[in-house]
Amino acid sequence: HDNAHTCGWGLPRNPLAHTPGCPAPFLDPSAPANPAAWAPWTHPPHCVTTPGPLSDSGPWCVFTNAALPHTIYPLGPIPAGISIIATPDLASSSLFDIGTRPLAGAFSALPRENLSHASPPPYEVRPVPGKGLGVFATRAIPSGKVILIDYVVLLAAVEYPDGMGKKQVRELMRVGVERLGDPQRLRGLARGAARNKVRGEELSPEEELLVTNAFELPMGEEELRYMGLFAELSRINHACDPNAHVHFSETTMAMTIWSAKDIQPGEEITISYSSIDLTSKERKETLQDTWGFKCSCSLCTAPKAVLKASDDRRLAFRAARDEVLQLAQDQDFYGAVEASKKLFELVDKEGLGPHLGDLYEIPARLHYQIGDLKNARKYFKRSMFEYYGWGVPGAKDSVSLQNAKGILARLDEEIAEREKQDKQNKKNNNKNDNGKTKKNKKRKPQVYLGKKT
Ligand SMILES: C[S@@+](CC[C@H](N)C(=O)[O-])C[C@H]1O[C@@H](n2cnc3c(N)ncnc32)[C@H](O)[C@@H]1O
């Protein structure tokens, strides 16, 4: 078959990343019905037909690779698999080049201590009053340690076309879960929340599973929204003042969870399902609307005065952040540095620091602008630590990391150069007969660091 030759069917690599002009083999009726033609998927894509007209992007299908290993401590690598609900175009983008997805081994390069493979595990799952199950520390976990790395098992593009009905959405979800390594275990995750109605509607078991557990993940250049289901971290409850932080890496399709505070043995490990800077009212609405539960975390159940103090700090934080950015935009860098001091006081008071890794680049750049290289360096180091925490640096994540590394290297050079100059100036001054010290010329930074994009 000509197409089989030119279009690369049967090769044990991603045939969906096909040569232009070649049909995706499974959509071509003449394509051979053999597993090699579906690679890297272990099942033929299951597509639904819709009554209404669809966009040019093609039908919606579920693509499954049920053999993809998934490392869940303490089970080790198990074939959990991955199902992706998308159009062939989306599924064949390099984003889903799952054949090259680095697995847990790659995480050994993390500068954070990685407890996700520790023996015995640093956590256990047990019931928690009013919340179903929860995850509890089995030993002390100091701040900044990786607790768990969990790979996505079901990814569903959120923007289904208008022509697609509930029936088809449910069919794709059902097949996607059914074909995975352990569908029973996954369906069991839905029960924990004891919830089967959203806006008065009955939900299918898979819809319930996603409503109670899926994270929204903007992915790809266009930041298209996906729902992502994770088997292991789905037992971690939400807290508005969490002791752990989550970050999703597109490169690895893994969620990394690290301790944002020192966690005591027996303490529940919690993450935030909503943005960290929301006020209690805003959080309540988000949790109710998108997750469908009423939050009973320690902050939400705290005395009114405590909750109000927290709200005030979060509002003040938002105002301070806006002020810093405005001053920086107006090129008032000294003013912005002053304002950023206030900002970070608030961040520390509310314990938000570990959740706001990107933020540290702001004072780093501001201090650079006013020629305070040492403080610029301090903040860049901090922001780099946060970037590293994101998991395996690669593809998109690594851009921020590489930038920060480059800037740090230049800062080191400049600091060394300045010290050399200072020494030289001192020598020259000592040579001055009357001992009067000449004022050094005001230094200007040599490197323009550019705006954060
Ligand atoms: C991702 S699951 C977490 C694990 C779940 N508790 C279980 O038993 O499987 C999310 C569900 O847990 C419950 N939950 C999580 N955090 C909560 C909180 N702060 N307050 C009340 N319920 C919570 C809600 O029912 C929510 O829909």
The ligand as an SDF file (V2000), in Angstrom:
LIG
                    3D

 27 29  0  0  0  0  0  0  0  0999 V2000
  -10.4910   15.5380   44.8270 C   0  0  0  0  0  0  0  0  0  0  0  0
  -11.6520   14.9200   45.9840 S   0  0  0  0  0  0  0  0  0  0  0  0
  -10.7190   14.7920   47.4530 C   0  0  0  0  0  0  0  0  0  0  0  0
  -10.8100   13.4190   48.0740 C   0  0  0  0  0  0  0  0  0  0  0  0
  -12.1650   13.0580   48.6170 C   0  0  0  0  0  0  0  0  0  0  0  0
  -12.3400   13.5910   49.9500 N   0  0  0  0  0  0  0  0  0  0  0  0
  -12.3730   11.5480   48.6320 C   0  0  0  0  0  0  0  0  0  0  0  0
  -12.8680   11.0270   49.6130 O   0  0  0  0  0  0  0  0  0  0  0  0
  -12.0420   10.9110   47.6400 O   0  0  0  0  0  0  0  0  0  0  0  0
  -12.6650   16.3330   46.1650 C   0  0  0  0  0  0  0  0  0  0  0  0
  -13.8730   16.1400   47.0330 C   0  0  0  0  0  0  0  0  0  0  0  0
  -13.4990   16.0230   48.3980 O   0  0  0  0  0  0  0  0  0  0  0  0
  -14.3540   16.8070   49.2420 C   0  0  0  0  0  0  0  0  0  0  0  0
  -13.5750   17.9300   49.8050 N   0  0  0  0  0  0  0  0  0  0  0  0
  -12.3130   18.2850   49.4740 C   0  0  0  0  0  0  0  0  0  0  0  0
  -11.8930   19.3460   50.1760 N   0  0  0  0  0  0  0  0  0  0  0  0
  -12.9140   19.7070   50.9720 C   0  0  0  0  0  0  0  0  0  0  0  0
  -13.0980   20.7660   51.9040 C   0  0  0  0  0  0  0  0  0  0  0  0
  -12.1500   21.6620   52.1640 N   0  0  0  0  0  0  0  0  0  0  0  0
  -14.2930   20.8310   52.5420 N   0  0  0  0  0  0  0  0  0  0  0  0
  -15.2680   19.9430   52.2790 C   0  0  0  0  0  0  0  0  0  0  0  0
  -15.1610   18.9400   51.3910 N   0  0  0  0  0  0  0  0  0  0  0  0
  -13.9980   18.8110   50.7400 C   0  0  0  0  0  0  0  0  0  0  0  0
  -15.4700   17.3320   48.3570 C   0  0  0  0  0  0  0  0  0  0  0  0
  -16.5070   16.4200   48.4050 O   0  0  0  0  0  0  0  0  0  0  0  0
  -14.8170   17.3100   46.9780 C   0  0  0  0  0  0  0  0  0  0  0  0
  -15.7690   17.1650   45.9610 O   0  0  0  0  0  0  0  0  0  0  0  0
  1  2  1  0
  2  3  1  0
  2 10  1  0
  3  4  1  0
  4  5  1  0
  5  6  1  0
  5  7  1  0
  7  8  2  0
  7  9  1  0
 10 11  1  0
 11 12  1  0
 11 26  1  0
 12 13  1  0
 13 14  1  0
 13 24  1  0
 14 15  1  0
 14 23  1  0
 15 16  2  0
 16 17  1  0
 17 18  1  0
 17 23  2  0
 18 19  1  0
 18 20  2  0
 20 21  1  0
 21 22  2  0
 22 23  1  0
 24 25  1  0
 24 26  1  0
 26 27  1  0
M  CHG  2   2   1   9  -1
M  END
$$$$
